[in-house]
């Protein structure tokens, strides 16, 4: 968990009264998350999550908050920002941008089976369709430009073999992103961080999707790759669990079928998703920010996932050349 900005109880109470959410009854640090400061806050009007944003700028935040409002308005179980009397959902607390959202019920499932994976696949497809008419646009801020900028800063901290893998994969992803097939991929607002600890289940049913603060406009296939690399892998070795993977993909495609380019480029975007999270975890491990409480995720997990996805692609004869299509066997 992370606490970058400590908020005294009395200050939180005054803030919640000012926003119009009643009198504070209880307050506790949220476990999990390394980007923002989060507190569970219970008032006489309900249960909420208070978030102070540590990296995102004030100008960027309306995209995320209004996306959550948009999806909630489409009936999806996402946290809905609480407006004040003037309808504002973005505020300031301790000199930081802040918001309060309704707290969802349920628990995270950290050892998912095929049923859980199918529920996530179905939900992700419905989120993608529901977001297609969301007008604001903001790129995925942890996409290829960020990888290109960040990898050089990480090279002094990694082994020679890791350096080679980072540079080779960055080159591969740069070529994929420049291909006509990639340009044809369906895209729109994506969650981009839909890990096991960002989904809630209650009574065997998916009850909530959390943490939209890495969302952005990107290919839907990147979002799918993020999910497959977390929900459908063995955490010990990074290998895909075929049963869970099939459950996720079948459920997703029953709501939004893949186009041909998605079928071909799925292995490449799974690699892209693994690279993105390996880079960010290396960054947090080697170039961390100061925090009152900070637990950094182990970077080696997504190194294993990336190496496994590269190995899977090589074993299947999946490669990339500009003059050919991804997925063709070697001549």
LINDA-V328123 format. One record per residue. N is the residue number from 0. RES is the residue in one small letter. PSI is psi in whole degrees, 0 to 359 (999 if undefined). BURIAL is I if it has 24 or more other ideal C-beta (glycine too) atoms within 12 Angstrom, else O. Layout:
n = (N | N)
res = (RES | RES)
psi = (PSI | PSI)
burial = (BURIAL | BURIAL)
//
This chain:
n = (0 | 1 | 2 | 3 | 4 | 5 | 6 | 7 | 8 | 9 | 10 | 11 | 12 | 13 | 14 | 15 | 16 | 17 | 18 | 19 | 20 | 21 | 22 | 23 | 24 | 25 | 26 | 27 | 28 | 29 | 30 | 31 | 32 | 33 | 34 | 35 | 36 | 37 | 38 | 39 | 40 | 41 | 42 | 43 | 44 | 45 | 46 | 47 | 48 | 49 | 50 | 51 | 52 | 53 | 54 | 55 | 56 | 57 | 58 | 59 | 60 | 61 | 62 | 63 | 64 | 65 | 66 | 67 | 68 | 69 | 70 | 71 | 72 | 73 | 74 | 75 | 76 | 77 | 78 | 79 | 80 | 81 | 82 | 83 | 84 | 85 | 86 | 87 | 88 | 89 | 90 | 91 | 92 | 93 | 94 | 95 | 96 | 97 | 98 | 99 | 100 | 101 | 102 | 103 | 104 | 105 | 106 | 107 | 108 | 109 | 110 | 111 | 112 | 113 | 114 | 115 | 116 | 117 | 118 | 119 | 120 | 121 | 122 | 123 | 124 | 125 | 126 | 127 | 128 | 129 | 130 | 131 | 132 | 133 | 134 | 135 | 136 | 137 | 138 | 139 | 140 | 141 | 142 | 143 | 144 | 145 | 146 | 147 | 148 | 149 | 150 | 151 | 152 | 153 | 154 | 155 | 156 | 157 | 158 | 159 | 160 | 161 | 162 | 163 | 164 | 165 | 166 | 167 | 168 | 169 | 170 | 171 | 172 | 173 | 174 | 175 | 176 | 177 | 178 | 179 | 180 | 181 | 182 | 183 | 184 | 185 | 186 | 187 | 188 | 189 | 190 | 191 | 192 | 193 | 194 | 195 | 196 | 197 | 198 | 199 | 200 | 201 | 202 | 203 | 204 | 205 | 206 | 207 | 208 | 209 | 210 | 211 | 212 | 213 | 214 | 215 | 216 | 217 | 218 | 219 | 220 | 221 | 222 | 223 | 224 | 225 | 226 | 227 | 228 | 229 | 230 | 231 | 232 | 233 | 234 | 235 | 236 | 237 | 238 | 239 | 240 | 241 | 242 | 243 | 244 | 245 | 246 | 247 | 248 | 249 | 250 | 251 | 252 | 253 | 254 | 255 | 256 | 257 | 258 | 259 | 260 | 261 | 262 | 263 | 264 | 265 | 266 | 267 | 268 | 269 | 270 | 271 | 272 | 273 | 274 | 275 | 276 | 277 | 278 | 279 | 280 | 281 | 282 | 283 | 284 | 285 | 286 | 287 | 288 | 289 | 290 | 291 | 292 | 293 | 294 | 295 | 296 | 297 | 298 | 299 | 300 | 301 | 302 | 303 | 304 | 305 | 306 | 307 | 308 | 309 | 310 | 311 | 312 | 313 | 314 | 315 | 316 | 317 | 318 | 319 | 320 | 321 | 322 | 323 | 324 | 325 | 326 | 327 | 328 | 329 | 330)
res = (x | x | x | x | x | x | x | x | x | x | x | x | x | x | x | x | x | x | x | x | x | x | x | x | x | x | x | x | x | x | x | x | x | x | x | x | x | x | x | x | x | x | x | x | x | x | x | x | x | x | x | x | x | x | x | x | x | x | x | x | x | x | x | x | x | x | x | x | x | x | x | x | x | x | x | x | x | x | x | x | x | x | x | x | x | x | x | x | x | x | x | x | x | x | x | x | x | x | x | x | x | x | x | x | x | x | x | x | x | x | x | x | x | x | x | x | x | x | x | x | x | x | x | x | x | x | x | x | x | x | x | x | x | x | x | x | x | x | x | x | x | x | x | x | x | x | x | x | x | x | x | x | x | x | x | x | x | x | x | x | x | x | x | x | x | x | x | x | x | x | x | x | x | x | x | x | x | x | x | x | x | x | x | x | x | x | x | x | x | x | x | x | x | x | x | x | x | x | x | x | x | x | x | x | x | x | x | x | x | x | x | x | x | x | x | x | x | x | x | x | x | x | x | x | x | x | x | x | x | x | x | x | x | x | x | x | x | x | x | x | x | x | x | x | x | x | x | x | x | x | x | x | x | x | x | x | x | x | x | x | x | x | x | x | x | x | x | x | x | x | x | x | x | x | x | x | x | x | x | x | x | x | x | x | x | x | x | x | x | x | x | x | x | x | x | x | x | x | x | x | x | x | x | x | x | x | x | x | x | x | x | x | x | x | x | x | x | x | x | x | x | x | x | x | x | x | x | x | x | x | x)
psi = (166 | 135 | 103 | 329 | 113 | 131 | 113 | 152 | 314 | 323 | 321 | 319 | 316 | 320 | 314 | 323 | 320 | 324 | 343 | 25 | 14 | 197 | 131 | 132 | 328 | 151 | 134 | 148 | 136 | 136 | 150 | 156 | 140 | 10 | 320 | 169 | 125 | 137 | 139 | 130 | 127 | 130 | 178 | 2 | 352 | 185 | 132 | 171 | 124 | 124 | 131 | 128 | 126 | 334 | 322 | 140 | 156 | 319 | 335 | 333 | 326 | 327 | 312 | 313 | 318 | 332 | 317 | 317 | 316 | 311 | 321 | 323 | 340 | 7 | 11 | 146 | 75 | 156 | 133 | 121 | 139 | 122 | 152 | 190 | 334 | 5 | 6 | 139 | 358 | 129 | 184 | 140 | 130 | 32 | 8 | 150 | 142 | 155 | 165 | 129 | 156 | 141 | 128 | 155 | 154 | 184 | 152 | 146 | 102 | 354 | 69 | 151 | 188 | 326 | 316 | 317 | 322 | 320 | 322 | 319 | 316 | 314 | 318 | 318 | 319 | 324 | 317 | 316 | 320 | 333 | 355 | 334 | 18 | 115 | 318 | 148 | 133 | 129 | 160 | 111 | 349 | 37 | 199 | 316 | 322 | 320 | 315 | 323 | 326 | 323 | 313 | 326 | 338 | 338 | 324 | 345 | 354 | 162 | 167 | 317 | 326 | 321 | 315 | 316 | 317 | 312 | 320 | 316 | 324 | 319 | 316 | 312 | 328 | 319 | 318 | 315 | 338 | 0 | 153 | 324 | 320 | 319 | 334 | 357 | 138 | 144 | 169 | 197 | 133 | 154 | 312 | 6 | 36 | 70 | 174 | 327 | 8 | 14 | 138 | 145 | 144 | 129 | 32 | 359 | 149 | 122 | 351 | 149 | 127 | 170 | 79 | 16 | 9 | 7 | 158 | 177 | 123 | 185 | 142 | 330 | 327 | 317 | 318 | 317 | 320 | 313 | 314 | 323 | 349 | 307 | 333 | 27 | 158 | 118 | 339 | 324 | 356 | 3 | 146 | 137 | 111 | 324 | 314 | 321 | 314 | 320 | 317 | 308 | 321 | 318 | 317 | 310 | 344 | 340 | 314 | 97 | 147 | 146 | 170 | 319 | 327 | 321 | 318 | 324 | 0 | 313 | 322 | 322 | 334 | 320 | 319 | 317 | 321 | 318 | 315 | 314 | 334 | 315 | 312 | 325 | 325 | 318 | 312 | 330 | 315 | 336 | 62 | 160 | 159 | 140 | 149 | 323 | 126 | 122 | 115 | 136 | 148 | 119 | 335 | 335 | 311 | 342 | 315 | 317 | 314 | 314 | 322 | 319 | 322 | 318 | 318 | 316 | 318 | 320 | 331 | 0 | 25 | 124 | 184 | 130 | 139 | 326 | 359 | 182 | 147 | 135 | 348 | 143 | 155 | 141 | 999)
burial = (I | I | I | I | I | O | I | O | O | O | I | I | I | O | I | I | O | O | I | O | I | O | O | I | O | O | I | O | I | I | O | I | I | I | I | I | I | I | I | I | I | I | I | O | O | I | I | I | I | I | I | I | I | I | I | I | O | O | O | I | I | I | I | I | I | I | I | I | I | I | I | I | O | O | O | I | I | I | I | I | I | I | O | O | O | O | O | O | I | I | I | O | I | I | O | I | I | I | I | I | I | I | I | I | O | O | O | I | I | O | O | I | O | O | O | I | I | I | I | I | I | I | I | I | I | I | I | I | I | I | I | O | O | I | O | O | O | I | O | I | I | I | I | I | O | I | I | O | O | I | I | O | O | I | O | O | O | I | O | O | O | I | O | O | I | I | O | O | I | I | O | I | I | I | I | I | I | O | I | O | I | I | O | O | I | I | I | I | I | I | I | I | I | I | I | I | I | I | I | I | I | O | O | O | O | I | I | I | I | I | I | I | I | I | I | I | I | I | I | I | I | I | I | I | I | I | I | I | I | I | I | I | I | O | I | O | O | I | O | I | I | O | O | I | I | O | I | I | I | O | I | I | I | O | I | I | O | I | O | O | I | I | O | I | I | I | I | I | I | I | I | I | I | I | I | I | I | I | I | I | I | I | I | I | I | O | O | O | O | O | I | O | O | O | O | I | I | O | I | O | I | I | I | I | I | I | I | I | I | I | O | I | I | O | O | O | O | I | I | I | O | O | O | O | O | I | I | O | O | O | O)
//
